[in-house]
Amino acid sequence: MLSASVIWQLERSRVDTARAQAYALASDRANEAVNHLDRALSAVYTMGALVQQAQGPVTNFESAATKMLPNYPGASVLIQAPGGIIDHAIPIEGNEKAIGLNLLQDPVMRTETLMARNTGKLTLAGPLELRQGGMGLVARLPIFLDQTHGRSYFWGFVNVVLKLPQALDTVRLPELAQRGYQYMLWRVIPENGKVQIIAQSGVKPMIEPVHKSFSVPNGGWTLSLAPQRGWSDPLGLASKVGVGLMLSLLLAYLAKLQVRQLLLRNDLERQVRERTLDIQESKRQLAATLDAIPDLLFEMGLDGHYYACHVPPSPLLADFASDVLGKTVVQVMPDEAAQVMLHALAQAQQDGFSNGQQLMLSLPDGPHWFELSVARKTVAAGQPPRFIVISHEVTARKQAQAHVSRLAYFDALTELPNRTLLNDRMAQALNEANRRKDSLCVMFLDLDHFKNINDTLGHRIGDALLVTLAQRMQATVRVQDTVARLGGDEFILLLPDTSAQGAARVAQKLLQAVCVPVNVESHELTVTPSIGIAMCPEDGHDAESLFKHADVAMYLAKKSGRNCYQFFTAELQVNAARALLLDNELRRALARGQLELHYQPQVSLSTGKVMGMEALLRWQHPELGQVSPAEFIPVAERSGQILPIGQWVLETAVAQARQWQDMGLDPLTVAVNVSAVQFHQANLPECVRQILKQSNLDAQWLEIELTESVAQQDPVEAMNMMAQLHQLGVRLSMDDFGTGYSSLSYLKRFAVTQLKIDQSFVRDICDDADDLTIVRAIISMARSLGLETIAEGVETQDQLTLLRAEGCHEVQGYFISRPLPVAAATAFLQQQKNLKD
């Protein structure tokens, strides 16, 4: 490192010296250039003096210039230009093209000529291409003559032309190349800031050149200089490195000799110290090894006698060594643990070792488990056998195994049996019930609307509620009964030896226990259960059938209003099979073209004109026949198939409305029912916009109907969704109005334009005063809110007349027309148009 530092400093000093020498040489040549230009340019001042003396053009310019030119080396042409127009150039030979040139207008000369005139100073322009041929420098001196009133005026120019490269011969730039340098004489053009090369030794780029800048009239030049081979000196550097390397090797060899002497002297001392410390180290290592063993270590005889003992630091085992030395295991351990130890010693005597035997000791803080590892020790001939025994505590492992086993069979949150343990107990209970010919009950319990608690209050509150309810269920049943959690808010109860009457009593207790409010943090929560019951052997002989039938009965309980229990029946089985069949067939109905739309006219009561057509979905199955929408639409909503079906309904209905308009029929509104699942899709407005755009149908001719219950599920979200649809220009109608609970505070903020009076009120409007009162209230409320009304299910003239008298706007029903297929609906509309025409 020292040699490298010295070499680096020497090389740096050499480069600095070389650059200084190059800079001095560049300065010398720059000074020669300045002196040479000054001598050459002094001719222009002499010519200017002659013009000033003559107060105008020099009459004998040719004679005077011819005599002056040899006295100014470097100057090749002298020019006189009154008013900026050249009239004399000496010598004239070769410069004939310059005569008559207007310097103030020439595109090449104009910029720097104007600069000279405006500044009144001598300017040196170039290198530039001369009109008389070749490259050169042009020095221009503007002449200003005095007038009688003391003011001066511009007379013209006197110029000196220095041809290149002849004008720079005295600077001896080529000698720089002979001395091993690259050079470049250059300037920066004032107009554009670009570099212009005046002279250079070659086109090869220079390496880190030195620059000498010097001033010329009205500008500046720079001479750049660099060695042709660069600033480095490989041979010199190599020689320095070689010398440094030799010195380094010599010093290293001397250091090696000295270190070897020291090592030889210290080696003897080291060997003595090592021999001295070996025995002490062996003793310390043995002691450290024993201390590092966290287990009990014994030397014992075959009869269980303790000869030596090592006990790790432990407050529980602090007095153990003093208690056992000189005694046998039978004297210090319980009989069961002592027999395990003696058995391990006997196995080690036979096989040479014994591993894996475990024993349990009751210590002050509770039971502790230990695992034994026994090895037979080599002893002298005739000596009794000795054994080394390691007793490793495995209490934590035992506890972990018990915890893992519990996780495998119990729910982590509620500590109820999980599905695995439930299946085991179910198999045992079925075997016992079949053997004893006893009945057995399986209950499927699901908490109603539990998802709302998780969504609004968070899973932490929901989990605390589940723990409390699980404890209540466990307290409700017998010890031999099983309450298992399947996951989420679903529970299975297994009740052996229980009749239907007993199952009903337990179900009633569960309903009462679960419904009691639960205080979680600052919230008072109340949930209700829906319970399905399946009995063995009436409803099945195996676990799968009983679980499935209890699940079916639970769904019946939910349909029946929740917070109740239902027994499984054969009718439920038929309905469940029918629902499964419909689910499977519905998945292929759209692709197979089995779905179609029928259209029911909606007529204005004031004009009798057809105002719209409600699109109604129909399913014609080749084997099942006509399937009712009331039957297959709930199946589609539960399975999620309602989304693609609803998309198809929207596309088909909008396309049909556009087709009717293209046929020349009067524009009318097509009404499409939107399900709850479809309405809560965030992309519904964008989907509607794309469908309208694709069919080129104006949004005012599409009416979306949604039920009152859908809007009330989440009024804030419903208002936001309606507002987005309303912005598209789509009409909104509230279907089945009056059948659910409506809040007027929300209704007046919904972006609906029409209320549809449910047919359940219209059916008996002529005979039932209550129904008539409800219809009047709906029409009155709609009128006060600025909404239109339409009554569905109109089947008689009396109903229509009464609705017209009450101020209802539109009606639809069998009295007007049944829902019609596309062809019949088209014919109906054409007939109405013909009647109007």
C-alpha positions in Angstrom: 0.0 0.0 0.0 2.9 2.4 0.8 4.5 1.6 -2.6 1.2 2.1 -4.4 0.7 5.5 -2.6 4.2 6.7 -3.6 3.7 5.6 -7.2 0.4 7.3 -7.4 1.8 10.5 -6.0 4.7 10.4 -8.5 2.4 9.7 -11.4 0.1 12.5 -10.4 3.1 14.9 -10.1 4.3 13.9 -13.5 0.9 14.4 -15.1 0.5 17.8 -13.4 4.0 18.8 -14.7 3.1 17.6 -18.2 -0.1 19.6 -18.2 1.6 22.7 -17.0 4.2 22.4 -19.8 1.4 21.9 -22.3 -0.4 24.9 -21.0 2.8 27.0 -21.2 3.3 25.9 -24.8 -0.3 26.7 -25.6 0.1 30.1 -23.9 3.2 30.8 -26.0 1.4 29.9 -29.2 -1.6 31.9 -28.2 0.5 35.0 -27.5 2.2 34.6 -31.0 -1.3 34.4 -32.5 -2.4 37.6 -30.7 0.8 39.4 -31.7 0.5 38.2 -35.3 -3.2 39.3 -35.6 -2.4 42.6 -34.0 0.3 43.3 -36.6 -1.9 42.2 -39.5 -4.9 44.1 -38.2 -2.9 47.3 -37.7 -3.3 47.7 -41.5 -7.0 48.4 -41.1 -6.3 51.2 -38.6 -3.8 52.7 -41.1 -6.4 52.6 -43.9 -9.0 54.0 -41.5 -6.7 57.0 -40.8 -6.3 57.6 -44.5 -10.1 57.7 -44.9 -10.4 60.1 -41.9 -7.7 62.3 -43.4 -9.4 62.4 -46.8 -12.8 62.8 -45.2 -14.0 60.2 -47.7 -12.8 57.6 -50.2 -9.0 57.5 -50.6 -8.5 58.7 -54.2 -5.2 56.8 -54.7 -6.4 53.7 -52.8 -4.8 51.3 -55.3 -1.4 52.8 -55.0 -1.5 53.3 -51.2 -2.8 49.8 -50.5 -0.3 48.2 -52.9 2.5 49.8 -51.0 1.0 49.0 -47.5 0.3 45.3 -48.1 3.9 43.9 -48.0 4.5 45.7 -44.7 1.7 43.7 -42.9 2.5 40.0 -42.9 -0.6 37.9 -42.8 -2.8 40.5 -44.5 -3.7 39.2 -48.0 -6.4 41.7 -49.2 -7.2 45.3 -48.4 -10.7 46.5 -49.1 -12.5 49.9 -49.1 -16.4 49.8 -48.8 -18.1 53.2 -48.7 -21.7 52.8 -47.4 -20.9 49.0 -46.9 -20.5 48.4 -50.6 -17.0 47.2 -51.7 -15.6 49.4 -54.5 -11.8 48.6 -54.2 -10.0 45.4 -53.3 -6.1 45.2 -53.6 -4.8 43.1 -55.1 -7.7 43.0 -57.6 -6.6 39.7 -59.1 -8.7 36.9 -57.7 -10.9 39.3 -55.9 -13.1 40.5 -58.8 -16.2 38.8 -57.3 -16.0 40.9 -54.2 -16.4 44.3 -56.1 -19.9 45.6 -55.7 -20.8 43.3 -52.7 -23.1 45.0 -50.1 -21.7 43.8 -46.8 -24.8 45.0 -44.9 -27.1 42.8 -47.0 -24.9 39.7 -47.7 -26.4 36.8 -45.8 -23.0 35.5 -44.8 -21.4 38.9 -43.8 -24.5 40.8 -42.6 -24.7 39.8 -38.9 -21.1 40.6 -38.0 -21.1 43.7 -40.4 -24.1 45.1 -38.5 -22.4 44.3 -35.2 -19.3 46.3 -36.3 -21.4 49.2 -37.5 -23.6 49.3 -34.4 -20.7 49.0 -31.9 -18.3 51.2 -33.8 -15.5 48.7 -33.0 -13.2 46.6 -35.1 -14.6 43.1 -35.5 -12.8 39.9 -36.6 -15.2 37.5 -38.4 -14.5 34.0 -39.4 -13.3 31.6 -40.5 -15.8 31.9 -43.3 -16.0 31.1 -46.9 -14.9 34.2 -49.0 -16.7 35.3 -52.2 -13.3 35.5 -53.9 -12.8 31.8 -52.9 -11.1 30.0 -50.0 -11.5 30.4 -46.2 -10.3 33.4 -44.3 -10.7 35.9 -41.5 -12.2 39.3 -42.2 -11.4 42.3 -40.0 -13.8 45.2 -40.4 -13.4 48.8 -39.1 -16.5 51.0 -39.3 -15.6 54.7 -40.3 -17.6 57.6 -38.9 -16.8 61.1 -40.2 -17.6 64.4 -38.5 -20.2 66.8 -39.9 -20.1 70.6 -39.7 -22.4 70.6 -36.6 -20.1 68.4 -34.6 -22.2 65.2 -35.3 -20.7 62.2 -37.0 -22.2 59.9 -39.6 -21.4 56.4 -40.8 -19.2 56.5 -43.9 -18.5 52.8 -44.5 -15.9 50.1 -43.8 -12.2 49.4 -44.4 -11.5 45.7 -44.4 -8.5 43.4 -44.2 -8.8 39.8 -45.3 -6.5 37.2 -43.7 -6.6 34.0 -45.8 -6.3 30.7 -44.0 -4.2 28.8 -43.3 -1.5 31.3 -44.6 -2.5 33.9 -42.1 -1.4 31.7 -39.2 1.9 30.5 -40.6 3.9 32.6 -38.2 2.1 31.0 -35.2 3.8 27.7 -36.2 0.9 25.5 -35.1 2.1 22.5 -37.1 5.3 22.4 -35.0 3.0 21.3 -32.1 2.2 18.1 -33.9 5.9 17.5 -34.6 6.4 17.8 -30.8 3.8 15.1 -30.2 0.8 17.2 -29.4 -2.7 17.4 -30.8 -4.1 21.0 -31.2 -7.3 22.7 -32.1 -7.8 26.4 -32.5 -11.5 27.3 -32.2 -14.1 29.9 -31.3 -17.8 30.0 -30.2 -20.0 31.6 -32.9 -21.9 34.5 -31.1 -25.2 34.0 -33.1 -25.8 30.3 -32.2 -23.3 29.4 -29.6 -21.8 26.6 -31.7 -18.1 25.7 -31.8 -16.3 26.7 -35.0 -12.8 25.1 -35.6 -10.2 27.6 -37.0 -7.3 25.1 -37.3 -6.6 21.6 -35.9 -4.1 18.8 -36.2 -6.6 16.0 -37.0 -10.1 14.6 -36.3 -9.1 12.2 -33.5 -10.6 13.4 -30.2 -8.2 14.8 -27.7 -7.9 13.4 -24.2 -8.4 15.9 -21.4 -6.8 18.8 -23.3 -5.6 22.0 -21.6 -7.3 25.2 -22.9 -5.7 28.7 -23.4 -8.3 31.3 -24.3 -7.3 34.7 -25.6 -9.1 37.8 -27.0 -9.4 38.9 -30.5 -11.2 42.0 -31.7 -14.9 41.7 -30.7 -14.6 38.1 -29.8 -12.4 35.3 -28.3 -10.4 32.3 -29.5 -9.3 29.2 -27.6 -6.3 27.0 -28.3 -6.7 23.4 -26.9 -3.7 21.2 -26.6 -3.2 17.5 -25.5 -0.5 14.8 -26.1 -1.2 12.6 -29.0 -0.9 9.5 -26.8 -2.7 11.0 -23.8 -1.3 12.0 -20.5 -0.4 8.5 -19.3 3.1 7.1 -19.4 2.7 3.3 -19.4 6.5 2.5 -19.6 7.3 5.0 -16.8 4.5 3.7 -14.7 5.5 0.1 -15.3 9.0 0.8 -14.2 7.8 2.6 -11.1 5.5 -0.3 -10.3 8.3 -2.8 -10.8 10.6 -0.9 -8.5 7.8 -0.6 -5.9 7.0 -4.3 -6.2 10.7 -5.3 -5.6 10.9 -3.1 -2.6 7.6 -4.5 -1.2 8.8 -8.1 -1.7 12.1 -7.3 0.0 10.3 -5.8 3.0 7.9 -8.7 3.1 10.8 -11.2 3.1 12.5 -9.4 5.9 9.3 -9.3 7.9 8.8 -13.0 7.3 12.2 -13.8 8.7 11.5 -11.7 11.8 8.1 -13.3 12.4 9.6 -16.7 12.0 12.1 -16.0 14.7 9.3 -14.8 17.0 7.2 -17.8 16.2 10.0 -20.3 17.0 10.7 -18.6 20.3 7.0 -18.5 21.3 6.2 -22.0 20.1 8.1 -23.6 23.0 6.3 -21.4 25.5 2.9 -22.2 23.9 3.5 -26.0 24.0 4.3 -25.7 27.7 1.2 -23.7 28.4 -1.0 -26.0 26.3 0.2 -29.1 28.1 -0.5 -27.4 31.4 -4.0 -26.3 30.4 -5.1 -29.6 28.7 -5.9 -31.3 31.9 -7.7 -28.3 33.3 -9.6 -27.8 30.1 -10.7 -31.4 30.1 -12.1 -31.0 33.6 -13.8 -27.8 32.8 -15.3 -29.2 29.6 -16.7 -32.2 31.4 -18.2 -30.0 34.0 -19.6 -27.6 31.4 -21.0 -30.5 29.4 -22.8 -31.8 32.5 -24.0 -28.3 33.3 -25.3 -27.8 29.8 -27.4 -31.0 30.0 -30.9 -29.8 31.1 -31.8 -33.3 32.2 -31.3 -35.4 35.3 -28.2 -37.6 34.9 -27.6 -40.7 37.1 -25.2 -43.5 37.5 -27.2 -46.5 38.7 -26.9 -50.2 39.4 -29.1 -53.0 38.0 -31.1 -53.0 41.2 -32.0 -49.3 40.9 -29.3 -48.1 43.3 -28.1 -44.5 42.9 -24.3 -44.2 42.8 -24.0 -40.7 41.3 -26.4 -37.9 40.4 -26.2 -34.7 38.4 -29.2 -32.3 38.8 -29.7 -29.2 36.5 -30.5 -25.9 38.2 -34.1 -26.1 39.2 -36.0 -25.1 42.3 -38.2 -28.2 42.0 -35.2 -30.6 41.9 -32.8 -28.7 44.2 -32.8 -31.3 47.0 -33.2 -34.3 44.7 -29.5 -35.3 44.6 -29.1 -35.4 48.3 -32.3 -37.4 48.7 -31.5 -40.2 46.3 -27.8 -40.9 46.6 -27.3 -44.2 48.3 -30.9 -45.2 47.9 -32.9 -47.3 45.4 -35.7 -46.2 43.0 -38.1 -48.2 45.1 -37.3 -46.1 48.1 -37.6 -42.6 46.4 -40.3 -43.1 43.7 -43.9 -44.2 43.6 -44.3 -47.9 42.8 -45.5 -47.3 39.3 -42.6 -45.0 38.4 -40.1 -47.2 40.1 -41.2 -50.3 38.0 -40.8 -48.3 34.8 -37.2 -47.4 35.8 -36.3 -51.0 36.8 -37.8 -52.2 33.5 -35.6 -49.8 31.6 -32.5 -50.9 33.5 -33.2 -54.5 32.7 -33.8 -53.8 29.0 -30.4 -51.9 28.9 -28.7 -54.9 30.6 -30.1 -57.1 27.9 -29.7 -54.9 24.7 -27.0 -52.4 25.8 -29.5 -49.5 25.8 -33.1 -48.5 26.4 -34.9 -45.5 25.0 -38.5 -44.1 25.3 -39.7 -45.4 28.6 -41.8 -42.7 30.3 -42.8 -42.2 33.9 -44.8 -39.6 35.9 -43.8 -37.8 39.1 -46.0 -35.6 41.2 -44.0 -32.5 42.0 -45.2 -29.5 44.1 -46.5 -27.6 41.0 -48.3 -30.6 39.5 -47.6 -33.8 37.6 -44.4 -33.9 35.5 -43.5 -36.5 32.8 -40.0 -37.8 32.2 -38.6 -39.9 29.3 -35.7 -42.3 30.1 -32.5 -43.0 28.0 -30.4 -45.8 29.6 -27.0 -47.0 28.4 -24.9 -49.8 29.9 -21.4 -48.6 31.2 -18.2 -50.6 30.6 -16.9 -52.0 33.9 -13.9 -54.1 34.9 -14.3 -57.9 34.8 -16.1 -59.1 37.9 -17.6 -55.8 38.7 -21.4 -55.4 39.0 -23.1 -53.7 36.0 -23.5 -50.0 36.0 -25.7 -47.8 33.9 -25.9 -44.1 32.8 -29.4 -42.9 33.0 -30.7 -39.6 31.4 -34.1 -38.5 32.6 -35.5 -35.9 30.1 -38.6 -33.9 31.1 -41.3 -34.1 28.4 -44.2 -32.4 30.2 -44.4 -29.5 27.7 -44.5 -32.0 24.8 -47.2 -34.0 26.5 -49.2 -30.9 27.0 -48.7 -29.8 23.4 -49.8 -33.2 22.2 -52.9 -32.9 24.3 -53.6 -29.4 22.9 -53.1 -30.6 19.3 -55.4 -33.6 20.0 -58.0 -31.1 21.4 -57.7 -28.9 18.3 -58.3 -31.9 16.1 -61.6 -32.7 17.8 -62.8 -29.4 19.3 -63.7 -26.0 17.9 -61.0 -23.4 18.7 -63.4 -20.6 19.5 -66.3 -22.2 21.4 -64.5 -25.4 22.6 -67.5 -27.4 21.3 -66.9 -30.7 19.5 -66.0 -30.1 15.8 -67.2 -32.0 12.7 -64.5 -34.8 13.2 -65.6 -35.6 16.8 -69.2 -35.2 15.9 -68.8 -37.9 13.2 -67.2 -40.2 15.7 -69.9 -39.7 18.3 -72.6 -40.0 15.5 -71.2 -43.4 14.5 -71.2 -44.6 18.1 -74.7 -43.3 18.7 -76.1 -44.9 15.6 -74.5 -48.2 16.4 -76.0 -48.1 20.0 -79.4 -46.9 18.7 -79.5 -49.7 16.1 -78.4 -52.3 18.7 -81.0 -51.2 21.3 -83.7 -50.2 18.8 -83.8 -46.7 20.4 -84.6 -43.4 18.6 -82.1 -40.8 18.0 -82.5 -37.1 17.2 -80.3 -34.8 15.1 -80.9 -31.0 15.2 -79.5 -28.5 12.7 -79.4 -25.0 14.4 -78.6 -21.8 12.4 -78.6 -18.3 13.9 -80.9 -15.8 12.0 -79.2 -12.8 10.4 -75.9 -13.4 12.3 -74.0 -12.1 9.3 -75.4 -8.6 10.0 -73.6 -8.5 13.4 -70.3 -9.4 11.9 -70.7 -6.9 9.1 -71.8 -4.0 11.3 -70.0 -4.6 14.7 -67.0 -6.7 13.5 -66.0 -10.4 14.0 -64.6 -9.8 17.5 -68.1 -8.9 18.8 -69.6 -11.8 16.7 -67.1 -14.3 18.2 -67.9 -13.2 21.7 -71.6 -13.7 21.0 -71.0 -17.2 19.6 -69.0 -18.2 22.7 -71.9 -17.1 25.0 -74.5 -18.8 22.9 -72.5 -22.1 22.7 -72.3 -22.1 26.5 -76.1 -21.7 26.7 -76.7 -24.5 24.3 -74.3 -26.8 26.2 -76.2 -26.0 29.4 -79.5 -26.8 27.8 -78.8 -30.4 26.9 -77.8 -33.6 28.9 -74.3 -34.8 29.6 -74.6 -37.6 27.0 -75.8 -35.2 24.3 -73.4 -33.5 21.9 -73.5 -29.8 20.8 -71.0 -29.4 17.9 -70.1 -26.3 15.8 -69.7 -26.8 12.1 -68.4 -23.3 11.5 -69.8 -19.8 11.3 -73.2 -19.7 13.0 -74.2 -23.4 12.2 -74.5 -25.9 15.0 -75.4 -29.6 15.1 -77.0 -31.3 18.2 -76.9 -35.0 18.6 -79.4 -36.3 21.2 -79.2 -40.1 21.8 -82.2 -42.0 23.1 -84.6 -39.1 22.4 -88.1 -39.3 21.0 -89.9 -36.7 18.9 -91.7 -35.3 21.9 -88.3 -35.0 23.8 -86.8 -33.4 20.7 -89.6 -30.8 20.6 -89.0 -29.9 24.3 -85.2 -29.5 23.8 -85.9 -27.4 20.7 -88.2 -25.1 22.7 -85.6 -24.8 25.4 -83.0 -23.9 22.8 -85.3 -21.2 21.3 -85.8 -19.7 24.8 -82.1 -19.8 25.7 -80.7 -18.3 22.5 -83.3 -15.5 22.4 -82.2 -14.0 25.7 -80.2 -10.8 25.0 -76.4 -11.0 25.3 -74.3 -8.0 26.5 -71.0 -7.8 24.6 -69.0 -4.8 25.6 -71.4 -1.8 25.2 -73.8 -3.7 22.9 -77.0 -5.6 23.8 -77.5 -8.2 21.1 -80.4 -10.5 20.5 -80.5 -13.2 17.9 -83.0 -16.0 17.1 -82.4 -19.5 15.9 -83.9 -21.6 13.2 -83.9 -25.3 14.0 -84.4 -28.3 11.8 -85.0 -31.8 13.4 -84.5 -35.2 11.9 -85.3 -38.5 13.7 -83.7 -41.9 13.5 -84.9 -44.3 12.2 -87.9 -42.5 10.7 -85.9 -40.0 8.7 -82.7 -42.0 8.0 -80.4 -44.7 9.3 -77.0 -43.1 8.5 -75.3 -39.9 9.5 -75.4 -38.3 6.0 -79.1 -38.8 5.6 -79.9 -37.4 9.0 -77.6 -34.4 8.6 -79.1 -33.6 5.2 -82.7 -34.0 6.4 -82.1 -31.8 9.4 -80.6 -29.2 7.1 -83.7 -29.3 4.9 -86.0 -29.0 7.9 -83.9 -26.0 9.1 -84.5 -24.2 5.8 -88.2 -24.8 6.2 -88.0 -23.1 9.6 -86.4 -20.1 8.0 -89.1 -19.9 5.4 -91.7 -20.2 8.1 -90.6 -16.9 9.7 -87.5 -18.0 11.6 -87.2 -18.3 15.4 -88.9 -21.7 15.3 -88.2 -25.4 14.8 -89.5 -27.8 12.1 -89.4 -31.6 11.8 -88.4 -33.2 8.6 -91.2 -34.7 6.6 -91.5 -36.7 3.4 -93.0 -33.7 1.7 -89.9 -31.7 2.6 -87.8 -34.4 1.0 -89.9 -34.1 -2.2 -89.6 -30.4 -2.2 -85.8 -30.5 -1.6 -85.4 -33.0 -4.4 -87.5 -30.8 -6.7 -85.4 -27.7 -5.7 -82.2 -29.6 -6.4 -83.6 -30.8 -9.8 -84.6 -27.2 -10.7 -81.2 -25.9 -9.6 -79.4 -28.4 -11.9 -81.7 -27.8 -14.9 -81.7 -24.0 -14.5 -77.9 -23.9 -14.9 -78.4 -25.1 -18.5 -81.7 -23.5 -19.3 -80.3 -20.2 -20.6 -77.7 -21.9 -22.8 -80.4 -24.3 -24.2 -82.8 -21.5 -25.0 -85.5 -22.7 -22.6 -86.1 -19.2 -21.1 -88.2 -16.6 -22.8 -89.9 -13.3 -22.0 -93.7 -12.7 -22.1 -95.0 -9.1 -22.1 -98.1 -7.8 -20.3 -99.6 -4.5 -21.5 -99.8 -1.5 -19.1 -102.7 0.8 -20.1 -103.5 4.4 -19.2 -106.9 4.8 -17.5 -107.3 8.4 -18.8 -106.5 7.7 -22.5 -106.8 3.9 -22.9 -103.5 4.0 -24.6 -100.9 1.2 -24.0 -98.1 3.0 -22.1 -95.8 0.1 -21.5 -95.1 -3.6 -21.5 -93.9 -5.5 -18.4 -91.3 -8.2 -19.3 -92.1 -11.4 -17.4 -89.7 -14.4 -17.4 -91.0 -17.8 -18.4 -89.3 -21.2 -18.3 -90.6 -23.9 -20.7 -88.7 -27.2 -19.8 -89.0 -30.0 -22.3 -89.7 -32.6 -19.6 -90.9 -30.6 -16.6 -93.2 -28.4 -18.7 -94.0 -24.8 -17.7 -92.1 -24.0 -14.5 -93.6 -21.2 -12.4 -91.4 -18.1 -11.8 -92.5 -18.3 -8.1 -90.8 -21.7 -8.0 -87.6 -21.2 -10.0 -86.6 -17.6 -9.3 -86.0 -18.2 -5.5 -83.8 -21.2 -6.6 -81.9 -18.9 -9.0 -81.4 -16.3 -6.3 -80.0 -18.8 -3.8 -77.6 -20.4 -6.3 -76.4 -17.0 -7.8 -77.8 -17.9 -11.2 -80.1 -14.9 -11.1 -77.2 -12.6 -12.1 -76.6 -14.1 -15.7 -80.4 -14.6 -16.1 -81.1 -11.0 -15.0 -78.5 -9.8 -17.4 -80.1 -11.7 -20.2 -83.6 -10.4 -19.3 -82.4 -6.8 -19.4 -80.6 -7.3 -22.8 -83.6 -9.1 -24.3 -86.3 -6.7 -23.1 -84.3 -3.6 -24.2 -83.6 -5.1 -27.6 -87.3 -5.9 -28.0 -88.3 -2.4 -27.2 -85.9 -1.1 -29.8 -87.3 -3.6 -32.4 -90.9 -2.5 -31.8 -89.8 1.1 -32.4 -87.9 0.1 -35.6 -91.2 -1.6 -36.8 -92.9 1.8 -36.6 -94.9 1.2 -33.4 -95.4 4.0 -31.0 -92.5 4.2 -28.4 -93.5 2.6 -25.1 -91.8 1.7 -21.8 -90.6 -1.8 -21.2 -90.6 -2.6 -17.5 -88.1 -5.2 -16.1 -88.1 -6.6 -12.6 -84.7 -6.6 -10.9 -84.0 -9.1 -8.1 -82.4 -8.2 -4.8 -79.2 -9.9 -5.7 -79.0 -8.1 -9.0 -79.9 -4.7 -7.5 -77.1 -4.8 -4.9 -74.4 -5.4 -7.6 -72.2 -2.3 -7.7 -71.9 -2.4 -11.5 -75.6 -2.4 -12.2 -75.7 1.2 -13.5 -72.8 0.6 -15.8 -74.4 -2.6 -17.0 -77.7 -0.8 -17.8 -75.8 1.9 -19.6 -73.9 -0.6 -21.8 -77.1 -2.5 -22.7 -78.9 0.7 -23.7 -75.9 1.8 -25.8 -75.7 -1.6 -27.5 -79.4 -1.5 -28.4 -79.5 2.2 -29.2 -82.5 2.7 -27.0 -83.2 6.0 -25.2 -83.1 5.5 -21.4 -86.6 6.9 -20.9 -88.1 3.8 -22.5 -86.6 1.5 -19.9 -88.4 1.1 -16.5 -86.7 -0.9 -13.7 -89.0 -2.4 -11.1 -87.8 -3.3 -7.7 -89.7 -4.6 -4.7 -90.4 -2.6 -1.6 -88.5 -5.1 0.6 -85.4 -4.8 -1.6 -85.3 -1.1 -1.2 -85.8 -1.3 2.6 -82.9 -3.9 3.2 -80.4 -1.0 3.0 -82.1 2.3 2.3 -78.9 4.3 2.1 -77.4 2.0 -0.5 -80.8 1.8 -2.3 -80.9 5.6 -2.6 -77.4 5.7 -4.0 -78.2 3.0 -6.5 -81.5 4.6 -7.6 -79.7 8.0 -8.0 -77.2 6.5 -10.3 -79.9 4.8 -12.4 -82.0 8.0 -12.4 -79.0 9.9 -13.7 -78.9 7.6 -16.7 -82.5 8.6 -17.5 -84.1 5.3 -16.6 -87.5 5.2 -15.0 -87.9 3.5 -11.6 -91.0 1.8 -10.2 -91.6 0.4 -6.7 -93.2 -3.0 -7.2 -95.6 -4.8 -4.7 -96.0 -1.5 -2.8 -97.9 -1.8 0.5 -97.0 -5.5 1.2 -94.0 -4.6 3.3 -92.9 -1.9 5.8 -92.3 1.4 4.2 -90.7 4.5 5.7 -92.0 7.7 4.2 -88.8 9.5 5.2 -87.0 7.1 2.8 -89.7 6.8 0.2 -89.7 10.6 -0.5 -85.9 10.4 -1.1 -86.1 7.4 -3.4 -85.7 8.4 -7.1 -88.9 6.4 -8.1 -91.4 7.7 -10.5 -94.2 5.2 -10.0 -95.7 3.0 -7.2 -97.2 -0.3 -8.3 -100.2 -1.3 -6.1 -100.0 -5.0 -5.3 -102.7 -7.3 -6.7 -103.5 -8.6 -3.3 -105.2 -5.3 -2.6 -106.8 -5.0 -6.0 -108.3 -8.5 -6.0 -111.1 -7.7 -3.5 -111.2 -3.9 -3.9 -114.9 -4.0 -4.9 -115.9 -6.1 -1.9 -113.4 -5.4 0.9 -113.6 -2.0 2.5 -110.1 -2.4 4.1 -108.5 -3.1 0.7 -110.2 -0.1 -0.8 -109.0 2.1 2.0 -105.4 0.8 1.5 -105.6 1.5 -2.2 -107.0 5.0 -1.6 -104.2 5.7 0.9 -101.5 4.6 -1.6 -102.9 6.7 -4.4 -103.3 9.7 -2.2 -99.7 9.3 -0.8 -98.3 8.9 -4.3 -100.2 12.0 -5.5 -98.8 14.1 -2.6 -95.2 12.9 -3.4 -95.7 13.6 -7.1 -95.6 9.9 -8.1 -97.7 8.0 -10.6 -99.6 4.8 -9.6 -100.2 1.6 -11.5 -102.5 -1.3 -10.3 -101.7 -4.9 -11.2 -104.0 -7.8 -11.2 -107.0 -6.0 -12.7 -109.5 -8.7 -13.8 -112.9 -7.0 -14.0 -114.5 -3.9 -15.4 -115.7 -3.0 -11.9 -112.2 -3.0 -10.6 -111.0 -0.9 -13.5 -113.9 1.6 -13.1 -113.2 2.0 -9.4 -109.5 2.5 -9.9 -110.2 5.2 -12.5 -112.5 6.9 -10.1 -109.9 6.9 -7.3 -107.4 8.6 -9.6 -105.1 5.6 -10.4 -103.0 6.4 -13.5 -102.4 3.0 -15.1 -103.5 -0.7 -14.8 -102.5 -4.1 -16.0 -104.0 -7.5 -15.6 -106.0 -10.2 -17.3 -108.9 -7.8 -18.0 -106.6 -6.0 -20.4 -104.4 -8.9 -21.5 -102.6 -11.9 -20.2 -98.8 -11.9 -20.5 -98.1 -12.6 -24.2 -95.2 -14.2 -26.1 -93.2 -11.9 -28.3 -95.2 -12.6 -31.5 -98.6 -12.2 -29.8 -97.4 -9.1 -27.9 -96.3 -7.6 -31.3 -99.7 -8.4 -32.8 -101.5 -6.8 -29.9 -99.5 -3.6 -30.2 -100.1 -3.5 -34.0 -103.8 -4.0 -33.4 -103.9 -1.1 -30.9 -102.0 1.1 -33.4 -104.5 0.3 -36.1 -107.5 1.1 -33.8 -105.9 4.4 -33.0 -105.2 5.2 -36.6 
